[in-house]
Amino acid sequence: MTDTEKNKRIVTELIDALFTQGDLDAVDTYLSDDYVDHDPPFGSGGDRAGMRAAGALMRAAFPDWASEVHHLVADGDLVAEHFTARGTHGGEIMGVAPTGRQMTLPGINLFRIRDGLIVERWGRLDDLGFLQQLGVIPPLGS
């Protein structure tokens, strides 16, 4: 297996373990001690504890949360992931009681790998669309 293939595998294993399976220990397995998240999701911190909190938040609010990877591209120590995550709103999130509705969150992540661990993440998630689905803000034009 090439280094590029290994790096792609590290990213997919992290996403699957943390967000799909809800294994919060995946943070310790796949993220370096000096991990930096340049775009922390949903107000979490920009370190390993923040990523663990983001995973816990999503699994508590969406017990069946899972990601579908559309594209996974690697070049050297960088891995780009284009995905859509989905789950049923079964727990409170951002003060919104469970609705039982299916929610989606498309996004793009860029990860940097060093010595077999993820050291950095940059991400662009459809936060606006997600908040609209939750009913926190009205859809545009309404």
C-alpha positions in Angstrom: 0.0 0.0 0.0 1.4 3.4 -1.0 1.6 6.3 1.5 -1.2 8.1 -0.4 -3.4 5.0 0.0 -2.5 4.8 3.7 -3.4 8.5 4.2 -6.8 8.0 2.6 -7.4 5.0 4.8 -6.6 6.9 7.9 -9.2 9.6 7.0 -11.9 7.1 6.2 -11.3 5.1 9.3 -11.5 8.2 11.5 -14.7 9.3 10.0 -16.3 5.9 10.2 -15.1 5.2 13.7 -15.9 8.6 15.2 -19.1 9.7 13.4 -20.7 6.5 12.1 -19.8 4.1 14.9 -19.7 6.8 17.7 -16.3 5.6 18.9 -15.0 8.6 20.8 -11.6 6.9 21.4 -11.0 7.2 17.6 -9.7 10.7 18.4 -6.8 9.2 20.3 -6.2 6.6 17.6 -6.2 8.9 14.5 -5.4 12.5 15.7 -1.9 13.6 16.7 -1.4 15.2 20.2 -0.8 18.5 18.5 -3.9 18.2 16.2 -5.3 21.6 15.0 -8.8 22.1 13.5 -8.8 25.3 11.6 -12.6 25.2 11.2 -14.0 23.5 14.2 -17.5 22.2 13.6 -20.5 23.5 15.6 -18.6 25.6 18.0 -16.3 22.9 19.2 -12.7 23.6 20.1 -9.9 23.4 17.6 -8.1 20.5 19.2 -8.6 16.8 19.9 -11.1 17.5 22.7 -13.1 19.6 20.3 -13.2 16.9 17.7 -14.3 14.4 20.4 -17.0 16.8 21.5 -18.2 17.2 17.9 -18.4 13.5 17.5 -20.3 13.1 20.7 -22.7 15.9 19.8 -23.6 14.5 16.4 -24.1 10.9 17.7 -26.3 12.1 20.6 -28.5 14.2 18.3 -28.4 11.7 15.4 -27.9 8.2 16.6 -27.8 6.8 13.0 -25.4 9.5 11.7 -23.3 8.3 8.8 -21.2 9.8 6.0 -21.3 8.9 2.3 -18.0 9.8 0.7 -18.4 11.1 -2.9 -14.8 11.9 -3.6 -11.6 11.1 -1.7 -8.4 12.6 -3.2 -4.9 12.5 -1.8 -1.7 14.2 -2.8 1.3 13.7 -0.6 0.3 14.4 3.0 -3.1 15.9 2.1 -6.4 14.1 1.8 -9.5 15.9 0.5 -12.9 14.4 1.3 -16.2 15.5 -0.3 -19.1 13.9 1.5 -22.8 14.0 2.6 -23.6 13.0 6.1 -27.1 11.9 7.1 -29.0 11.0 10.2 -32.4 11.0 11.9 -32.8 13.9 14.4 -33.4 11.8 17.6 -31.8 13.9 20.3 -31.6 17.6 21.2 -29.1 19.7 19.4 -28.5 23.5 19.6 -31.6 23.7 21.8 -33.8 22.0 19.3 -35.9 19.1 20.5 -35.8 15.9 18.4 -38.0 16.1 15.3 -37.5 12.6 13.9 -36.7 14.1 10.5 -33.9 12.9 8.3 -31.2 15.6 8.1 -28.3 16.0 5.7 -25.0 17.8 6.0 -22.9 18.1 2.8 -19.3 19.3 3.2 -15.7 19.2 2.2 -12.8 18.4 4.5 -9.0 18.7 3.9 -6.8 16.7 6.3 -3.0 16.8 6.6 -1.3 13.5 7.8 2.1 13.2 9.5 3.6 9.9 10.7 0.3 8.1 10.3 -1.8 10.6 12.3 -4.0 13.5 11.3 -2.4 16.7 12.3 -4.6 19.4 10.7 -8.2 19.8 9.3 -9.8 22.5 7.3 -13.5 22.1 6.5 -16.4 23.7 4.8 -19.8 22.3 5.9 -23.2 23.6 4.8 -23.9 25.1 8.3 -26.6 27.4 6.9 -28.6 24.5 5.3 -28.2 22.4 8.4 -29.6 25.3 10.6 -32.5 25.7 8.2 -33.3 22.0 8.4 -33.3 22.3 12.2 -35.6 25.2 12.0 -33.2 27.5 13.8 -33.3 30.0 11.0 -35.9 30.3 8.2 -35.1 29.2 4.7 -33.9 31.9 2.4 -36.7 33.8 0.7 -39.4 33.0 3.3 
